[in-house]
Amino acid sequence: MIEREVKVTNRAGIHARPAAMIVQTASRYKSKIMLGKEHEEINAKSIMGIITLGAGYDTVLKLTVDGPDEQEAADAVAGLFDSRFQEEPA
């Protein structure tokens, strides 16, 4: 199991487009991928779950990945946060 923190650094936060990017990326992997905020944890393959998480600018989320391709999955999802969901220059 891999756990790491990811930070929402794009000004608009996680809205429909970034949520869709997370779901599309997470769905390519067999591993269970979860995003957590405070006492709430959601499946990163659920667009409704991600949107209801309400992750605005500067929010730190816990990314938990468990499964056969966990390293690749964790790197891919974390990469979306690092690239600011390709909405702003890094």
PDB file of N, CA, C and O in Angstrom:
ATOM      1  N   MET A   1       0.844  -1.179   0.000  1.00  0.00           N
ATOM      2  CA  MET A   1       0.000   0.000   0.000  1.00  0.00           C
ATOM      3  C   MET A   1       0.887   1.238   0.000  1.00  0.00           C
ATOM      4  O   MET A   1       1.898   1.301   0.699  1.00  0.00           O
ATOM      5  N   ILE A   2       0.486   2.211  -0.796  1.00  0.00           N
ATOM      6  CA  ILE A   2       1.212   3.477  -0.896  1.00  0.00           C
ATOM      7  C   ILE A   2       0.309   4.586  -0.387  1.00  0.00           C
ATOM      8  O   ILE A   2      -0.860   4.675  -0.765  1.00  0.00           O
ATOM      9  N   GLU A   3       0.864   5.435   0.479  1.00  0.00           N
ATOM     10  CA  GLU A   3       0.141   6.617   0.946  1.00  0.00           C
ATOM     11  C   GLU A   3       1.021   7.826   0.705  1.00  0.00           C
ATOM     12  O   GLU A   3       2.215   7.808   1.002  1.00  0.00           O
ATOM     13  N   ARG A   4       0.430   8.868   0.171  1.00  0.00           N
ATOM     14  CA  ARG A   4       1.162  10.124  -0.003  1.00  0.00           C
ATOM     15  C   ARG A   4       0.180  11.284   0.011  1.00  0.00           C
ATOM     16  O   ARG A   4      -1.020  11.112  -0.204  1.00  0.00           O
ATOM     17  N   GLU A   5       0.710  12.447   0.265  1.00  0.00           N
ATOM     18  CA  GLU A   5      -0.126  13.645   0.251  1.00  0.00           C
ATOM     19  C   GLU A   5      -0.012  14.325  -1.106  1.00  0.00           C
ATOM     20  O   GLU A   5       1.066  14.400  -1.696  1.00  0.00           O
ATOM     21  N   VAL A   6      -1.139  14.813  -1.583  1.00  0.00           N
ATOM     22  CA  VAL A   6      -1.174  15.606  -2.813  1.00  0.00           C
ATOM     23  C   VAL A   6      -1.878  16.915  -2.475  1.00  0.00           C
ATOM     24  O   VAL A   6      -2.794  16.952  -1.653  1.00  0.00           O
ATOM     25  N   LYS A   7      -1.435  17.978  -3.121  1.00  0.00           N
ATOM     26  CA  LYS A   7      -1.991  19.300  -2.832  1.00  0.00           C
ATOM     27  C   LYS A   7      -2.645  19.883  -4.076  1.00  0.00           C
ATOM     28  O   LYS A   7      -2.091  19.810  -5.173  1.00  0.00           O
ATOM     29  N   VAL A   8      -3.815  20.457  -3.896  1.00  0.00           N
ATOM     30  CA  VAL A   8      -4.532  21.104  -4.990  1.00  0.00           C
ATOM     31  C   VAL A   8      -3.901  22.482  -5.179  1.00  0.00           C
ATOM     32  O   VAL A   8      -4.080  23.369  -4.344  1.00  0.00           O
ATOM     33  N   THR A   9      -3.164  22.659  -6.276  1.00  0.00           N
ATOM     34  CA  THR A   9      -2.442  23.911  -6.501  1.00  0.00           C
ATOM     35  C   THR A   9      -3.014  24.741  -7.646  1.00  0.00           C
ATOM     36  O   THR A   9      -2.535  25.844  -7.911  1.00  0.00           O
ATOM     37  N   ASN A  10      -4.044  24.215  -8.333  1.00  0.00           N
ATOM     38  CA  ASN A  10      -4.698  25.044  -9.351  1.00  0.00           C
ATOM     39  C   ASN A  10      -5.749  25.908  -8.665  1.00  0.00           C
ATOM     40  O   ASN A  10      -6.468  25.435  -7.784  1.00  0.00           O
ATOM     41  N   ARG A  11      -5.838  27.153  -9.061  1.00  0.00           N
ATOM     42  CA  ARG A  11      -6.687  28.145  -8.381  1.00  0.00           C
ATOM     43  C   ARG A  11      -8.162  27.759  -8.328  1.00  0.00           C
ATOM     44  O   ARG A  11      -8.848  28.099  -7.364  1.00  0.00           O
ATOM     45  N   ALA A  12      -8.660  27.061  -9.337  1.00  0.00           N
ATOM     46  CA  ALA A  12     -10.089  26.720  -9.381  1.00  0.00           C
ATOM     47  C   ALA A  12     -10.435  25.521  -8.501  1.00  0.00           C
ATOM     48  O   ALA A  12     -11.612  25.226  -8.295  1.00  0.00           O
ATOM     49  N   GLY A  13      -9.434  24.837  -7.988  1.00  0.00           N
ATOM     50  CA  GLY A  13      -9.705  23.653  -7.169  1.00  0.00           C
ATOM     51  C   GLY A  13     -10.158  22.485  -8.027  1.00  0.00           C
ATOM     52  O   GLY A  13     -10.002  22.499  -9.248  1.00  0.00           O
ATOM     53  N   ILE A  14     -10.721  21.476  -7.377  1.00  0.00           N
ATOM     54  CA  ILE A  14     -11.176  20.298  -8.108  1.00  0.00           C
ATOM     55  C   ILE A  14     -12.638  20.508  -8.497  1.00  0.00           C
ATOM     56  O   ILE A  14     -13.542  20.369  -7.673  1.00  0.00           O
ATOM     57  N   HIS A  15     -12.848  20.845  -9.763  1.00  0.00           N
ATOM     58  CA  HIS A  15     -14.183  20.991 -10.315  1.00  0.00           C
ATOM     59  C   HIS A  15     -14.383  19.861 -11.319  1.00  0.00           C
ATOM     60  O   HIS A  15     -13.637  18.882 -11.286  1.00  0.00           O
ATOM     61  N   ALA A  16     -15.356  19.967 -12.201  1.00  0.00           N
ATOM     62  CA  ALA A  16     -15.718  18.849 -13.082  1.00  0.00           C
ATOM     63  C   ALA A  16     -14.573  18.347 -13.956  1.00  0.00           C
ATOM     64  O   ALA A  16     -14.374  17.138 -14.069  1.00  0.00           O
ATOM     65  N   ARG A  17     -13.820  19.250 -14.575  1.00  0.00           N
ATOM     66  CA  ARG A  17     -12.749  18.813 -15.484  1.00  0.00           C
ATOM     67  C   ARG A  17     -11.636  18.070 -14.754  1.00  0.00           C
ATOM     68  O   ARG A  17     -11.282  16.968 -15.174  1.00  0.00           O
ATOM     69  N   PRO A  18     -11.063  18.625 -13.672  1.00  0.00           N
ATOM     70  CA  PRO A  18     -10.047  17.864 -12.946  1.00  0.00           C
ATOM     71  C   PRO A  18     -10.594  16.550 -12.366  1.00  0.00           C
ATOM     72  O   PRO A  18      -9.887  15.543 -12.337  1.00  0.00           O
ATOM     73  N   ALA A  19     -11.845  16.564 -11.907  1.00  0.00           N
ATOM     74  CA  ALA A  19     -12.444  15.341 -11.377  1.00  0.00           C
ATOM     75  C   ALA A  19     -12.496  14.266 -12.456  1.00  0.00           C
ATOM     76  O   ALA A  19     -12.183  13.103 -12.202  1.00  0.00           O
ATOM     77  N   ALA A  20     -12.895  14.664 -13.664  1.00  0.00           N
ATOM     78  CA  ALA A  20     -12.951  13.716 -14.784  1.00  0.00           C
ATOM     79  C   ALA A  20     -11.553  13.187 -15.119  1.00  0.00           C
ATOM     80  O   ALA A  20     -11.395  12.007 -15.432  1.00  0.00           O
ATOM     81  N   MET A  21     -10.551  14.049 -15.054  1.00  0.00           N
ATOM     82  CA  MET A  21      -9.173  13.614 -15.325  1.00  0.00           C
ATOM     83  C   MET A  21      -8.714  12.587 -14.293  1.00  0.00           C
ATOM     84  O   MET A  21      -8.059  11.603 -14.638  1.00  0.00           O
ATOM     85  N   ILE A  22      -9.058  12.816 -13.032  1.00  0.00           N
ATOM     86  CA  ILE A  22      -8.684  11.870 -11.979  1.00  0.00           C
ATOM     87  C   ILE A  22      -9.356  10.517 -12.229  1.00  0.00           C
ATOM     88  O   ILE A  22      -8.703   9.476 -12.160  1.00  0.00           O
ATOM     89  N   VAL A  23     -10.657  10.533 -12.517  1.00  0.00           N
ATOM     90  CA  VAL A  23     -11.396   9.298 -12.753  1.00  0.00           C
ATOM     91  C   VAL A  23     -10.844   8.553 -13.964  1.00  0.00           C
ATOM     92  O   VAL A  23     -10.648   7.339 -13.906  1.00  0.00           O
ATOM     93  N   GLN A  24     -10.591   9.266 -15.061  1.00  0.00           N
ATOM     94  CA  GLN A  24     -10.054   8.615 -16.263  1.00  0.00           C
ATOM     95  C   GLN A  24      -8.703   7.980 -15.981  1.00  0.00           C
ATOM     96  O   GLN A  24      -8.429   6.866 -16.427  1.00  0.00           O
ATOM     97  N   THR A  25      -7.860   8.688 -15.241  1.00  0.00           N
ATOM     98  CA  THR A  25      -6.533   8.161 -14.925  1.00  0.00           C
ATOM     99  C   THR A  25      -6.636   6.975 -13.978  1.00  0.00           C
ATOM    100  O   THR A  25      -6.034   5.931 -14.228  1.00  0.00           O
ATOM    101  N   ALA A  26      -7.389   7.120 -12.897  1.00  0.00           N
ATOM    102  CA  ALA A  26      -7.514   6.057 -11.901  1.00  0.00           C
ATOM    103  C   ALA A  26      -8.132   4.795 -12.496  1.00  0.00           C
ATOM    104  O   ALA A  26      -7.770   3.683 -12.111  1.00  0.00           O
ATOM    105  N   SER A  27      -9.054   4.964 -13.423  1.00  0.00           N
ATOM    106  CA  SER A  27      -9.757   3.820 -14.009  1.00  0.00           C
ATOM    107  C   SER A  27      -8.867   2.951 -14.884  1.00  0.00           C
ATOM    108  O   SER A  27      -9.246   1.833 -15.231  1.00  0.00           O
ATOM    109  N   ARG A  28      -7.709   3.441 -15.239  1.00  0.00           N
ATOM    110  CA  ARG A  28      -6.773   2.643 -16.051  1.00  0.00           C
ATOM    111  C   ARG A  28      -6.036   1.593 -15.221  1.00  0.00           C
ATOM    112  O   ARG A  28      -5.350   0.735 -15.776  1.00  0.00           O
ATOM    113  N   TYR A  29      -6.173   1.656 -13.910  1.00  0.00           N
ATOM    114  CA  TYR A  29      -5.416   0.771 -13.025  1.00  0.00           C
ATOM    115  C   TYR A  29      -6.326  -0.169 -12.257  1.00  0.00           C
ATOM    116  O   TYR A  29      -7.485   0.145 -11.983  1.00  0.00           O
ATOM    117  N   LYS A  30      -5.783  -1.328 -11.915  1.00  0.00           N
ATOM    118  CA  LYS A  30      -6.535  -2.324 -11.155  1.00  0.00           C
ATOM    119  C   LYS A  30      -6.564  -2.001  -9.667  1.00  0.00           C
ATOM    120  O   LYS A  30      -7.472  -2.436  -8.959  1.00  0.00           O
ATOM    121  N   SER A  31      -5.605  -1.263  -9.197  1.00  0.00           N
ATOM    122  CA  SER A  31      -5.486  -0.952  -7.775  1.00  0.00           C
ATOM    123  C   SER A  31      -6.677  -0.155  -7.263  1.00  0.00           C
ATOM    124  O   SER A  31      -7.340   0.562  -8.013  1.00  0.00           O
ATOM    125  N   LYS A  32      -6.932  -0.298  -5.963  1.00  0.00           N
ATOM    126  CA  LYS A  32      -7.930   0.527  -5.278  1.00  0.00           C
ATOM    127  C   LYS A  32      -7.274   1.872  -4.997  1.00  0.00           C
ATOM    128  O   LYS A  32      -6.215   1.929  -4.371  1.00  0.00           O
ATOM    129  N   ILE A  33      -7.898   2.958  -5.458  1.00  0.00           N
ATOM    130  CA  ILE A  33      -7.325   4.293  -5.327  1.00  0.00           C
ATOM    131  C   ILE A  33      -8.319   5.160  -4.560  1.00  0.00           C
ATOM    132  O   ILE A  33      -9.460   5.344  -4.984  1.00  0.00           O
ATOM    133  N   MET A  34      -7.871   5.684  -3.432  1.00  0.00           N
ATOM    134  CA  MET A  34      -8.739   6.483  -2.571  1.00  0.00           C
ATOM    135  C   MET A  34      -8.126   7.863  -2.357  1.00  0.00           C
ATOM    136  O   MET A  34      -6.905   8.013  -2.303  1.00  0.00           O
ATOM    137  N   LEU A  35      -8.988   8.864  -2.235  1.00  0.00           N
ATOM    138  CA  LEU A  35      -8.573  10.216  -1.872  1.00  0.00           C
ATOM    139  C   LEU A  35      -9.280  10.577  -0.572  1.00  0.00           C
ATOM    140  O   LEU A  35     -10.482  10.359  -0.425  1.00  0.00           O
ATOM    141  N   GLY A  36      -8.525  11.129   0.364  1.00  0.00           N
ATOM    142  CA  GLY A  36      -9.102  11.461   1.653  1.00  0.00           C
ATOM    143  C   GLY A  36      -8.878  12.912   2.034  1.00  0.00           C
ATOM    144  O   GLY A  36      -7.854  13.511   1.706  1.00  0.00           O
ATOM    145  N   LYS A  37      -9.864  13.464   2.737  1.00  0.00           N
ATOM    146  CA  LYS A  37      -9.798  14.830   3.244  1.00  0.00           C
ATOM    147  C   LYS A  37     -10.428  14.808   4.634  1.00  0.00           C
ATOM    148  O   LYS A  37     -11.595  14.452   4.792  1.00  0.00           O
ATOM    149  N   GLU A  38      -9.650  15.189   5.628  1.00  0.00           N
ATOM    150  CA  GLU A  38     -10.103  15.162   7.015  1.00  0.00           C
ATOM    151  C   GLU A  38     -10.614  13.764   7.349  1.00  0.00           C
ATOM    152  O   GLU A  38      -9.828  12.817   7.342  1.00  0.00           O
ATOM    153  N   HIS A  39     -11.909  13.605   7.643  1.00  0.00           N
ATOM    154  CA  HIS A  39     -12.433  12.287   8.034  1.00  0.00           C
ATOM    155  C   HIS A  39     -13.221  11.615   6.926  1.00  0.00           C
ATOM    156  O   HIS A  39     -13.967  10.667   7.172  1.00  0.00           O
ATOM    157  N   GLU A  40     -13.055  12.107   5.703  1.00  0.00           N
ATOM    158  CA  GLU A  40     -13.805  11.588   4.565  1.00  0.00           C
ATOM    159  C   GLU A  40     -12.842  10.939   3.575  1.00  0.00           C
ATOM    160  O   GLU A  40     -11.779  11.487   3.281  1.00  0.00           O
ATOM    161  N   GLU A  41     -13.221   9.772   3.066  1.00  0.00           N
ATOM    162  CA  GLU A  41     -12.396   9.094   2.072  1.00  0.00           C
ATOM    163  C   GLU A  41     -13.311   8.631   0.946  1.00  0.00           C
ATOM    164  O   GLU A  41     -14.367   8.047   1.189  1.00  0.00           O
ATOM    165  N   ILE A  42     -12.894   8.899  -0.291  1.00  0.00           N
ATOM    166  CA  ILE A  42     -13.729   8.546  -1.439  1.00  0.00           C
ATOM    167  C   ILE A  42     -12.913   7.738  -2.456  1.00  0.00           C
ATOM    168  O   ILE A  42     -11.683   7.787  -2.473  1.00  0.00           O
ATOM    169  N   ASN A  43     -13.623   7.008  -3.284  1.00  0.00           N
ATOM    170  CA  ASN A  43     -13.025   6.228  -4.351  1.00  0.00           C
ATOM    171  C   ASN A  43     -12.652   7.186  -5.487  1.00  0.00           C
ATOM    172  O   ASN A  43     -13.505   7.921  -5.985  1.00  0.00           O
ATOM    173  N   ALA A  44     -11.393   7.178  -5.891  1.00  0.00           N
ATOM    174  CA  ALA A  44     -10.926   8.083  -6.942  1.00  0.00           C
ATOM    175  C   ALA A  44     -11.457   7.700  -8.325  1.00  0.00           C
ATOM    176  O   ALA A  44     -11.209   8.406  -9.303  1.00  0.00           O
ATOM    177  N   LYS A  45     -12.179   6.597  -8.408  1.00  0.00           N
ATOM    178  CA  LYS A  45     -12.778   6.197  -9.678  1.00  0.00           C
ATOM    179  C   LYS A  45     -14.237   6.651  -9.769  1.00  0.00           C
ATOM    180  O   LYS A  45     -14.946   6.294 -10.709  1.00  0.00           O
ATOM    181  N   SER A  46     -14.680   7.443  -8.784  1.00  0.00           N
ATOM    182  CA  SER A  46     -16.058   7.944  -8.734  1.00  0.00           C
ATOM    183  C   SER A  46     -16.066   9.459  -8.912  1.00  0.00           C
ATOM    184  O   SER A  46     -15.603  10.190  -8.037  1.00  0.00           O
ATOM    185  N   ILE A  47     -16.590   9.928 -10.036  1.00  0.00           N
ATOM    186  CA  ILE A  47     -16.595  11.365 -10.290  1.00  0.00           C
ATOM    187  C   ILE A  47     -17.458  12.114  -9.274  1.00  0.00           C
ATOM    188  O   ILE A  47     -17.090  13.205  -8.840  1.00  0.00           O
ATOM    189  N   MET A  48     -18.588  11.548  -8.893  1.00  0.00           N
ATOM    190  CA  MET A  48     -19.444  12.202  -7.901  1.00  0.00           C
ATOM    191  C   MET A  48     -18.744  12.280  -6.544  1.00  0.00           C
ATOM    192  O   MET A  48     -18.853  13.285  -5.840  1.00  0.00           O
ATOM    193  N   GLY A  49     -18.035  11.228  -6.186  1.00  0.00           N
ATOM    194  CA  GLY A  49     -17.306  11.234  -4.925  1.00  0.00           C
ATOM    195  C   GLY A  49     -16.251  12.329  -4.896  1.00  0.00           C
ATOM    196  O   GLY A  49     -16.104  13.032  -3.897  1.00  0.00           O
ATOM    197  N   ILE A  50     -15.527  12.470  -5.983  1.00  0.00           N
ATOM    198  CA  ILE A  50     -14.465  13.476  -6.052  1.00  0.00           C
ATOM    199  C   ILE A  50     -15.058  14.883  -5.966  1.00  0.00           C
ATOM    200  O   ILE A  50     -14.541  15.726  -5.233  1.00  0.00           O
ATOM    201  N   ILE A  51     -16.114  15.139  -6.693  1.00  0.00           N
ATOM    202  CA  ILE A  51     -16.723  16.468  -6.677  1.00  0.00           C
ATOM    203  C   ILE A  51     -17.275  16.795  -5.290  1.00  0.00           C
ATOM    204  O   ILE A  51     -17.120  17.919  -4.812  1.00  0.00           O
ATOM    205  N   THR A  52     -17.915  15.824  -4.645  1.00  0.00           N
ATOM    206  CA  THR A  52     -18.484  16.090  -3.322  1.00  0.00           C
ATOM    207  C   THR A  52     -17.416  16.235  -2.237  1.00  0.00           C
ATOM    208  O   THR A  52     -17.709  16.691  -1.132  1.00  0.00           O
ATOM    209  N   LEU A  53     -16.192  15.853  -2.549  1.00  0.00           N
ATOM    210  CA  LEU A  53     -15.097  16.033  -1.593  1.00  0.00           C
ATOM    211  C   LEU A  53     -14.843  17.521  -1.332  1.00  0.00           C
ATOM    212  O   LEU A  53     -14.366  17.895  -0.261  1.00  0.00           O
ATOM    213  N   GLY A  54     -15.160  18.353  -2.302  1.00  0.00           N
ATOM    214  CA  GLY A  54     -15.036  19.797  -2.120  1.00  0.00           C
ATOM    215  C   GLY A  54     -13.610  20.254  -1.880  1.00  0.00           C
ATOM    216  O   GLY A  54     -13.345  21.005  -0.941  1.00  0.00           O
ATOM    217  N   ALA A  55     -12.699  19.810  -2.715  1.00  0.00           N
ATOM    218  CA  ALA A  55     -11.284  20.149  -2.553  1.00  0.00           C
ATOM    219  C   ALA A  55     -10.964  21.432  -3.313  1.00  0.00           C
ATOM    220  O   ALA A  55     -10.818  21.417  -4.536  1.00  0.00           O
ATOM    221  N   GLY A  56     -10.857  22.531  -2.589  1.00  0.00           N
ATOM    222  CA  GLY A  56     -10.530  23.814  -3.180  1.00  0.00           C
ATOM    223  C   GLY A  56      -9.030  24.040  -3.243  1.00  0.00           C
ATOM    224  O   GLY A  56      -8.234  23.172  -2.885  1.00  0.00           O
ATOM    225  N   TYR A  57      -8.666  25.219  -3.702  1.00  0.00           N
ATOM    226  CA  TYR A  57      -7.255  25.608  -3.806  1.00  0.00           C
ATOM    227  C   TYR A  57      -6.551  25.439  -2.460  1.00  0.00           C
ATOM    228  O   TYR A  57      -7.091  25.802  -1.415  1.00  0.00           O
ATOM    229  N   ASP A  58      -5.360  24.894  -2.499  1.00  0.00           N
ATOM    230  CA  ASP A  58      -4.484  24.696  -1.332  1.00  0.00           C
ATOM    231  C   ASP A  58      -4.925  23.567  -0.407  1.00  0.00           C
ATOM    232  O   ASP A  58      -4.355  23.409   0.673  1.00  0.00           O
ATOM    233  N   THR A  59      -5.911  22.787  -0.795  1.00  0.00           N
ATOM    234  CA  THR A  59      -6.341  21.650   0.011  1.00  0.00           C
ATOM    235  C   THR A  59      -5.323  20.519  -0.117  1.00  0.00           C
ATOM    236  O   THR A  59      -4.872  20.206  -1.219  1.00  0.00           O
ATOM    237  N   VAL A  60      -4.967  19.917   0.998  1.00  0.00           N
ATOM    238  CA  VAL A  60      -4.083  18.758   0.995  1.00  0.00           C
ATOM    239  C   VAL A  60      -4.951  17.514   1.153  1.00  0.00           C
ATOM    240  O   VAL A  60      -5.755  17.415   2.080  1.00  0.00           O
ATOM    241  N   LEU A  61      -4.775  16.572   0.235  1.00  0.00           N
ATOM    242  CA  LEU A  61      -5.522  15.320   0.259  1.00  0.00           C
ATOM    243  C   LEU A  61      -4.576  14.161   0.498  1.00  0.00           C
ATOM    244  O   LEU A  61      -3.396  14.229   0.153  1.00  0.00           O
ATOM    245  N   LYS A  62      -5.097  13.098   1.088  1.00  0.00           N
ATOM    246  CA  LYS A  62      -4.303  11.885   1.254  1.00  0.00           C
ATOM    247  C   LYS A  62      -4.665  10.922   0.132  1.00  0.00           C
ATOM    248  O   LYS A  62      -5.826  10.545  -0.025  1.00  0.00           O
ATOM    249  N   LEU A  63      -3.675  10.533  -0.634  1.00  0.00           N
ATOM    250  CA  LEU A  63      -3.833   9.570  -1.718  1.00  0.00           C
ATOM    251  C   LEU A  63      -3.386   8.209  -1.197  1.00  0.00           C
ATOM    252  O   LEU A  63      -2.250   8.051  -0.749  1.00  0.00           O
ATOM    253  N   THR A  64      -4.282   7.233  -1.257  1.00  0.00           N
ATOM    254  CA  THR A  64      -3.966   5.873  -0.811  1.00  0.00           C
ATOM    255  C   THR A  64      -4.217   4.936  -1.975  1.00  0.00           C
ATOM    256  O   THR A  64      -5.305   4.923  -2.549  1.00  0.00           O
ATOM    257  N   VAL A  65      -3.200   4.147  -2.323  1.00  0.00           N
ATOM    258  CA  VAL A  65      -3.315   3.225  -3.453  1.00  0.00           C
ATOM    259  C   VAL A  65      -2.871   1.847  -2.996  1.00  0.00           C
ATOM    260  O   VAL A  65      -1.805   1.695  -2.398  1.00  0.00           O
ATOM    261  N   ASP A  66      -3.701   0.835  -3.281  1.00  0.00           N
ATOM    262  CA  ASP A  66      -3.398  -0.531  -2.866  1.00  0.00           C
ATOM    263  C   ASP A  66      -3.776  -1.490  -3.989  1.00  0.00           C
ATOM    264  O   ASP A  66      -4.931  -1.547  -4.414  1.00  0.00           O
ATOM    265  N   GLY A  67      -2.793  -2.238  -4.459  1.00  0.00           N
ATOM    266  CA  GLY A  67      -3.078  -3.211  -5.505  1.00  0.00           C
ATOM    267  C   GLY A  67      -1.852  -3.575  -6.316  1.00  0.00           C
ATOM    268  O   GLY A  67      -0.738  -3.161  -5.994  1.00  0.00           O
ATOM    269  N   PRO A  68      -2.058  -4.349  -7.368  1.00  0.00           N
ATOM    270  CA  PRO A  68      -0.935  -4.886  -8.134  1.00  0.00           C
ATOM    271  C   PRO A  68      -0.132  -3.846  -8.909  1.00  0.00           C
ATOM    272  O   PRO A  68       1.048  -4.061  -9.186  1.00  0.00           O
ATOM    273  N   ASP A  69      -0.754  -2.725  -9.261  1.00  0.00           N
ATOM    274  CA  ASP A  69      -0.058  -1.683 -10.030  1.00  0.00           C
ATOM    275  C   ASP A  69      -0.036  -0.366  -9.247  1.00  0.00           C
ATOM    276  O   ASP A  69      -0.128   0.719  -9.822  1.00  0.00           O
ATOM    277  N   GLU A  70       0.087  -0.489  -7.924  1.00  0.00           N
ATOM    278  CA  GLU A  70      -0.058   0.674  -7.055  1.00  0.00           C
ATOM    279  C   GLU A  70       0.962   1.782  -7.306  1.00  0.00           C
ATOM    280  O   GLU A  70       0.611   2.960  -7.243  1.00  0.00           O
ATOM    281  N   GLN A  71       2.212   1.431  -7.588  1.00  0.00           N
ATOM    282  CA  GLN A  71       3.227   2.461  -7.797  1.00  0.00           C
ATOM    283  C   GLN A  71       2.921   3.300  -9.031  1.00  0.00           C
ATOM    284  O   GLN A  71       2.984   4.528  -8.987  1.00  0.00           O
ATOM    285  N   GLU A  72       2.592   2.632 -10.128  1.00  0.00           N
ATOM    286  CA  GLU A  72       2.268   3.352 -11.359  1.00  0.00           C
ATOM    287  C   GLU A  72       1.008   4.197 -11.175  1.00  0.00           C
ATOM    288  O   GLU A  72       0.947   5.336 -11.639  1.00  0.00           O
ATOM    289  N   ALA A  73       0.008   3.640 -10.500  1.00  0.00           N
ATOM    290  CA  ALA A  73      -1.245   4.363 -10.271  1.00  0.00           C
ATOM    291  C   ALA A  73      -1.015   5.588  -9.395  1.00  0.00           C
ATOM    292  O   ALA A  73      -1.521   6.670  -9.696  1.00  0.00           O
ATOM    293  N   ALA A  74      -0.262   5.430  -8.324  1.00  0.00           N
ATOM    294  CA  ALA A  74       0.015   6.558  -7.421  1.00  0.00           C
ATOM    295  C   ALA A  74       0.771   7.657  -8.153  1.00  0.00           C
ATOM    296  O   ALA A  74       0.461   8.838  -7.995  1.00  0.00           O
ATOM    297  N   ASP A  75       1.754   7.277  -8.947  1.00  0.00           N
ATOM    298  CA  ASP A  75       2.532   8.265  -9.696  1.00  0.00           C
ATOM    299  C   ASP A  75       1.656   9.002 -10.715  1.00  0.00           C
ATOM    300  O   ASP A  75       1.794  10.212 -10.892  1.00  0.00           O
ATOM    301  N   ALA A  76       0.763   8.278 -11.380  1.00  0.00           N
ATOM    302  CA  ALA A  76      -0.092   8.889 -12.402  1.00  0.00           C
ATOM    303  C   ALA A  76      -1.081   9.876 -11.788  1.00  0.00           C
ATOM    304  O   ALA A  76      -1.253  10.981 -12.302  1.00  0.00           O
ATOM    305  N   VAL A  77      -1.727   9.488 -10.700  1.00  0.00           N
ATOM    306  CA  VAL A  77      -2.701  10.383 -10.061  1.00  0.00           C
ATOM    307  C   VAL A  77      -1.984  11.581  -9.437  1.00  0.00           C
ATOM    308  O   VAL A  77      -2.441  12.715  -9.580  1.00  0.00           O
ATOM    309  N   ALA A  78      -0.875  11.342  -8.754  1.00  0.00           N
ATOM    310  CA  ALA A  78      -0.123  12.449  -8.155  1.00  0.00           C
ATOM    311  C   ALA A  78       0.388  13.395  -9.239  1.00  0.00           C
ATOM    312  O   ALA A  78       0.471  14.603  -9.018  1.00  0.00           O
ATOM    313  N   GLY A  79       0.726  12.859 -10.395  1.00  0.00           N
ATOM    314  CA  GLY A  79       1.195  13.683 -11.510  1.00  0.00           C
ATOM    315  C   GLY A  79       0.149  14.684 -11.983  1.00  0.00           C
ATOM    316  O   GLY A  79       0.492  15.782 -12.420  1.00  0.00           O
ATOM    317  N   LEU A  80      -1.119  14.312 -11.898  1.00  0.00           N
ATOM    318  CA  LEU A  80      -2.193  15.250 -12.267  1.00  0.00           C
ATOM    319  C   LEU A  80      -2.186  16.464 -11.337  1.00  0.00           C
ATOM    320  O   LEU A  80      -2.340  17.600 -11.785  1.00  0.00           O
ATOM    321  N   PHE A  81      -2.007  16.211 -10.040  1.00  0.00           N
ATOM    322  CA  PHE A  81      -1.958  17.309  -9.070  1.00  0.00           C
ATOM    323  C   PHE A  81      -0.708  18.160  -9.305  1.00  0.00           C
ATOM    324  O   PHE A  81      -0.769  19.388  -9.246  1.00  0.00           O
ATOM    325  N   ASP A  82       0.421  17.505  -9.571  1.00  0.00           N
ATOM    326  CA  ASP A  82       1.673  18.235  -9.806  1.00  0.00           C
ATOM    327  C   ASP A  82       1.587  19.117 -11.040  1.00  0.00           C
ATOM    328  O   ASP A  82       2.210  20.177 -11.087  1.00  0.00           O
ATOM    329  N   SER A  83       0.819  18.690 -12.045  1.00  0.00           N
ATOM    330  CA  SER A  83       0.703  19.472 -13.291  1.00  0.00           C
ATOM    331  C   SER A  83      -0.429  20.488 -13.217  1.00  0.00           C
ATOM    332  O   SER A  83      -0.739  21.146 -14.211  1.00  0.00           O
ATOM    333  N   ARG A  84      -1.048  20.620 -12.048  1.00  0.00           N
ATOM    334  CA  ARG A  84      -2.190  21.531 -11.858  1.00  0.00           C
ATOM    335  C   ARG A  84      -3.311  21.230 -12.842  1.00  0.00           C
ATOM    336  O   ARG A  84      -4.020  22.125 -13.303  1.00  0.00           O
ATOM    337  N   PHE A  85      -3.450  19.950 -13.149  1.00  0.00           N
ATOM    338  CA  PHE A  85      -4.492  19.473 -14.070  1.00  0.00           C
ATOM    339  C   PHE A  85      -4.409  20.175 -15.415  1.00  0.00           C
ATOM    340  O   PHE A  85      -5.415  20.334 -16.107  1.00  0.00           O
ATOM    341  N   GLN A  86      -3.197  20.594 -15.782  1.00  0.00           N
ATOM    342  CA  GLN A  86      -2.901  21.240 -17.062  1.00  0.00           C
ATOM    343  C   GLN A  86      -3.755  22.491 -17.278  1.00  0.00           C
ATOM    344  O   GLN A  86      -4.032  22.868 -18.417  1.00  0.00           O
ATOM    345  N   GLU A  87      -4.170  23.131 -16.183  1.00  0.00           N
ATOM    346  CA  GLU A  87      -4.971  24.354 -16.295  1.00  0.00           C
ATOM    347  C   GLU A  87      -4.143  25.619 -16.190  1.00  0.00           C
ATOM    348  O   GLU A  87      -4.547  26.674 -16.679  1.00  0.00           O
ATOM    349  N   GLU A  88      -2.986  25.519 -15.554  1.00  0.00           N
ATOM    350  CA  GLU A  88      -2.146  26.688 -15.336  1.00  0.00           C
ATOM    351  C   GLU A  88      -0.694  26.283 -15.553  1.00  0.00           C
ATOM    352  O   GLU A  88      -0.358  25.104 -15.442  1.00  0.00           O
ATOM    353  N   PRO A  89       0.161  27.237 -15.858  1.00  0.00           N
ATOM    354  CA  PRO A  89       1.588  26.913 -15.957  1.00  0.00           C
ATOM    355  C   PRO A  89       2.124  26.459 -14.605  1.00  0.00           C
ATOM    356  O   PRO A  89       1.739  26.995 -13.566  1.00  0.00           O
ATOM    357  N   ALA A  90       2.998  25.486 -14.623  1.00  0.00           N
ATOM    358  CA  ALA A  90       3.565  24.951 -13.365  1.00  0.00           C
ATOM    359  C   ALA A  90       4.490  25.936 -12.711  1.00  0.00           C
ATOM    360  O   ALA A  90       5.049  25.649 -11.652  1.00  0.00           O
TER     361      ALA A  90
END
